[in-house]
């Protein structure tokens, strides 16, 4: 068993989860991070335009995200998430004004599909049974090749859910990845679908406790520490070149590379990584939500796709948002606010707002791009990859990122030199 140092490059959730798993097993860990903060695309920061702290993106955790929950339990962050007793998801059709709430029952036997009050209006039990076709998808199948895109259950449930999960239109999205989402959520019953909210932000729940946990256990944390190059020799990583010098690796040292795919591609010769990405656009409004507004609401037939209600702000997520990359900011904010005010039944002028565009938020979860995702183990015996873009079996999600870190840590623990 190797007892050397594990150098983790990248302090996003993949890198942090790998570090937590390793220090729990007594391994010496050093984290190197390009930025001056941890968390990557999942972090909280103070936004002057709003006068408050917001999350970089509106990420959603579910009670069935086993890897994420193990990580949260380890770092002491589990209690920082609001945990409803049952799974409920509110939806609104902006065009017609119709509203409904999806209420899966807790157990794995889905009797809820036979209840008019629990399923999507205008749907039948058999519509949900047919969604099982996603579970039999082949690697080259798209979502709409496996399920009927003309059905009500698609328009009012699967389209908004899978667009958010895959961050690409279901017509081009991988049915295999969509099937994995269904299998790990609805396929396990409502107990696995409860939405978990970080009431005080994702950073305080997922990042800050991890940094404290790692620091108390002797992990090295080096921020503002960019990796410039990796040196290879005799089938292994021999050195890491940073901006302020080179770290020579000893014979039993290992490297977990937990950086974005496009960065990994420049550092590691010959690896295949996804090459297409999709944007996510989040629009935040500094206004308290009405007391009766659900904490999360799916919206169809609007620019707004998901509306999140926080204590002192309303926040909108728009997935696969490349079409807004060059859009003028204020007209977009006004357009989205017009929708939000109607959905939330607010009679108010445009409040203070901020738009956060993440141009390369995730890889494009198409069959072709999914096929480019590499395994964690590389041909260099002491180099392991981690990140939501690696072959986790899931789309680019928090659960996928944390799961990749767990897997990388297991490989590092089992390495023999």
Secondary structure by P-SEA (a helix, b strand, c coil): ccccbbbbccccaaaaaaaaaaaaabbbbbbbbcccccccccbbbbbcccccccccccccccccaaaaaaaaaaaccccccccccbbbbbbbcccccbbbbbbbccccccccccccccccccccaaaaaacccccccccccccccccccccccccccaaaaaaaaaccccccccaaaaaaaaaacccccccccbbbbccccccccccaaaaaaaaaabbbbbccccccccccccccccbbbcccbbbbbcccbbbbbcccaaaaaaccccccccccbbbbbbbbbccccccccccbbbbccccccbbbbcccbbbbbbcccccccccccaaaaaaaaaaaaaaaccccccccbbbbbcccccccccaaaaaaccccccccccbbbbcccccccccccaaaaaaaaaaaaaaaaaccc
